[in-house]
Amino acid sequence: MGGRHKKFTRKEKSKVKLKTKKTVLTKAQNVTDTSFKVRKIVLKEQLKSAVLNEPQTRRNLSVKELLSRLRHYNSSMQKSSLVGLQELVTQHSEEILGLHLSELIEGTARLILDQENDVRKGALKLLNVVLTQVPESRVMPFFNVLLSYLNCGMTHIHVSIQDDSLAMLDTLLEATPLLVSANADTVLCNFLDMISSLKPGSSSERTLTMNLNSRFTSVAWRMKVLHQLKGLLSALVEYKKHQDRKHSGCLAHPSENTACLRDSWTWKEDSELHIPVYNHHYRDTCYLPNVFSVGNSSDESSSEDKHLKKYVKVLIPLLIETWREVALGQVCKSSNNEVSYSLLSLEAAEVLKCVLEVIQLLCELLTSEVTEFITAHRKDFGYLFFHGFPYSCSQRHEEGVKVRNDMRKQKECLNKDPRCLSQNLAICHLFYCFYDDHNMDVELSSLMLKYVKGSMRNWKEQDDRKQLMQVLRHLLQCPKCWGCHGTNLRKVLDSTVAHYKKTHDQDLFEILSGLSLTAGLTHLYRYASFQEWMESLPDLLCSPTVPATTVEILGKLACQNNPLFCKILCQKLPDILNNLNSVQVTGADNECKGRKSISNILYWVKDWSGDALTALENHLQSENFDKELASHITDLLASRVPTERNTQ
């Protein structure tokens, strides 16, 4: 083996070998050169000069940077940008909202649907700050964006987002009530989906749903939804009143005393005088209903009422079922001193109050359809609401801690009145609205009237007072009630007049004046208390300040030639004329128009005494008397002469 290997190596060495050129790599190709230099990229100052004048936060962030960060995927980045935007809007509201209002509304409303709870809360705070500093006219072009995100939030699959959408609706109702009310049709249906679902095989009938996977109990969640529904319906009632005033020609509310409404001006040397060239009413939208309609205009004008009527037909059964579920388990019948009453838990008392207030608002909206509405649900109301009257609340009633915590979380006051005064008065109001013929249940009607008499001793709570005013207005102005309970209603009338003399409450004045203007209640003039009140009305024109609504009602009494009122008016004419040049009419367009409205009452005075004529002549010839007002009175009384000659 060894010899053979040596022969092979000698043979290989003896071969001719070709020489190859050996390549050597250069240094530049295999060695890294570390001799380079590093410099920072510095922006020139002229590129930053345009940004330095913009408002910035404490972290030197501008509005555009913060708005761009609202779309960042990181929730902490979104929260910090919301805080920064809130800081800028608070400190530089005019500049920020004047240039970036649309971007702020769109970016903030979009975050209402975010998955993070903190982001949604921050978006609600920012939205509240923005909307409270901007008038409704500037929000109107972007309100569709807010409305779209609100509808998405109310119909979202997650209950927490639905909860925050209700908070967003509350913010919109406070900042832009007219815009929300004008688009109420698109929002109302969402409330039905939040507490109910369609029955299988039905297109209109619904049933209540249960919240099994929610931090809210089913009753607490329905209470939260119904509370927001009550706020929306309240805004809708005010919107309807505003529209009625506007369409009837009263474009502005009587209480609005704006500069554009004046037709007389007083020059003052120590101050500048600014007179508007155009009346602000000329800038309002011209109301031309159905101007492009082809069919019947009356049918199209009532489309909103038809939509609301259909909505009520679906909502009322759900309200009844909501109270039925609570009433069957938590209402206990008790008695004390031979008086039976229904004992409610705190939760049941709050549910009853909310349900009744929603029904009252629906009745106020559907003024012409109340009869049909009553007939359809009279039996249910009689059994579930009227049968247990009166109700009382027990604060010691056994109730879980979780229920009370849920009620506190929804920021609603627990019913601390053990008498349930607001609930019982609401039931009285609905009873007298539902049953025009009170002879159907005389015992229950007498019981409710007795309760109303007892509740008149307490006029402190604002909610209870509002309910009581509604009941008194219906009771005292209903001829059928006087026919059934004449003696008891007289005591109620005496108490009402006595309380008006103490407080001079304007709501009580409107109730009593409604009695004097109703043709079918002439028998009230036989009562001494009502006569005394009528005789005291001309004294109101002698006071330093008079509401414009009061002057209007007194003018109607003079126009109707009310004998008792006109008799005392003639006796008070000298005092009224002495006070005419200095009286302040609150709610009038200006001082001169307010005083002219009082002087218009003089047109209906027939018997002028010698003292009254002397006082009138002295005032008309006095230099201190308003010349415009004196000319108005002269023309007014001169116009009576042809009328009196014709009657003779």
ABEGO torsion letter per residue (X at the ends): XAAAAAAAAAAAAABBBBBBBBBBBBAAAABBBAABBBBBBBBBAAAAAAAAABBBBAAGBBAAAAAAAAABABAAAAAAAAAAAAAAAAABAAAAAAAAAAAAAAAAAAAAABABAAAAAAAAAAAAAAAAABBAAAAAAAAAAAAAAAAAAAABABAAAAAAAAAAAAAAAAABAAAAAAAAAAAAAAAAAAABBBBBGBAABBBBBBBAABABBAAAAAAAAAAAAAAAAAAAAAAAAAAAAAAAGBABBAABBBAAABABBBBBAABBBBBBABBAAAABBBBBBGAABABBAAAAAAAAAAAAAAAAAAAAAAAAAAAAAAAAAABBBBBBGGBBBBBBBAAAAAAAAAAAAAAAAAAAABAAAAAAAAAAAAAAAAAAAAAAOBBBBBAABBBBAAAAAAAAAAGBBBBABAAGAAAAAAAAAAAAAABABAAABAAAAAAAAAAAAAAAABAABAAAAAAAAAAAAAAAABAAAAAABAAAAAAAAAAAAAAAAAAGBAAAAAAAAAAAABAAAAAAAABAAAAAAAAAAAAAAABABBBAAAAAAAAAAAAAGBAAAAAAAAAAAAAAAAAAAABBBBGBABAAAAAAAAAAAAAABABBBAAAAAAAAAAAABAABBAAAAAAAAAAAAAAAAAAAAAX
